[in-house]
Amino acid sequence: MLGKKEKNRIPSMVYYVKPMHKQEAFSYLEFAESEFEVTNRLCDTILSLPMHPYLTEEEIDKVCNVINNFIK
């Protein structure tokens, strides 16, 4: 059985698996995890949708319909 992503054939990707403050380059910084609650939540919940100048009206409608159906 195909997952929702494969079923609807809408490309998606997680771009920020690890927030910036957790990247190795910033490991020397001292911080409280509570200072980054919003950042952490966004990294866990962000939805990256296709967006480029070559999207057709039909593709845009499809993405919007799938999102609307999901929300309902």
N, C-alpha and C positions, 0 to 999 in steps of 0.2 A: 504494500500500500504506500502511495506517495504521501510525503508530508505536505503541509500547506504550502511551503515555499516551492517545492517541485510541482505541485498540483497547479498552481497559478502561474508558474514560470515568471515570477517577478524577482529580479536579482536583488539581493540584500547582503549586507555585510556588517560585521562588527568592526568598527574602526578603532575604537578605544577600549581594548580589552583591559588595559591597565591604565588608570589615571596618571597624569603627569607626575603628581607628587609621590607616586609609588615606583616611578622609573628609576633604574639604577643611577642615572646621571644626577639625580637629586637625593640619593641615599644619605648624603652627609648632612642634610638639613634635619633639624629637630622640629617636630610638629605633633600636635595632638590630632588623632584621627577624627575627632569631633569637629575640627576646623574644616573638614572636607566632606561633610554629610551630603551636600547637594551634588558635588562632583562625583562622589561614589555612586549615588543613586542614578545620576544621568548615565554613567558608564554602564550600569546594569540594565538600563531601560531604553536607551536611545534606539530609534528606528531609522536606519539609513535607507532611503528610497532612491530609485533611479532618478537622476536629474542631469540632463544634458541638452544641448540645443537641438539634438536630432530626434528627440522624442516626438512621436506623432500624436495627433489629437486622440486617436484610437488607443494608443498605449497609455496616455494620461488618463483617459476615461476608465480604462481597465484597472489601473492602480487605485484610482479614487473609488471605484465600485467595490473592489476587494476590501479596501479599508473600511468603507461604510458598512459593508456586510459583516465584517468582523466586529465592528463596534456595536451593531444591533444585537 
